[in-house]
Amino acid sequence: MKAILFIALILCFANCSLETIGLRHKLSQIIQEHQSSLQEKQMSGGWIKQPLEEFEQQNNSILITSLDAVEAKYNLSKDGYEYEKLLQVTTQVVAGINYKVLVQYAKDDAKRIFEVQQYVVPWNQSANSITKVEEISSSSQ
């Protein structure tokens, strides 16, 4: 009788241990899935890359303002450069939206890339401003 009781207790503890191991494994899987999903999501206040075609269609005024800012600072048309394409747009949500726009200009085989940063407050147009216009790359091919 004592032997049967002893075996029953061992099986009970063994079963509990197996359940605990199973629960720990399941919990570990849930934690890993959660961590990987957090890595895929953009953290608040971070820069988010935008789809170019969608951006050009929906935010044409941001692109035009960026091109005007580049032309005003570098007077590219005087040197024969023309806007070629939009390379990248990233946004950052703050108390408005920061836009970082990369545009490429070309003349013959020469390419120049510019970064324009704008701060836009949709509900207060007077707060909108260009915060940076800078050439980041120049090459002759």
Salt bridges, closest charged atoms under 4 A:
GLU84 OE2 - LYS111 NZ 2.98
GLU115 OE2 - LYS132 NZ 2.76
GLU134 OE1 - LYS132 NZ 3.49
GLU135 OE1 - ARG112 NH2 2.76
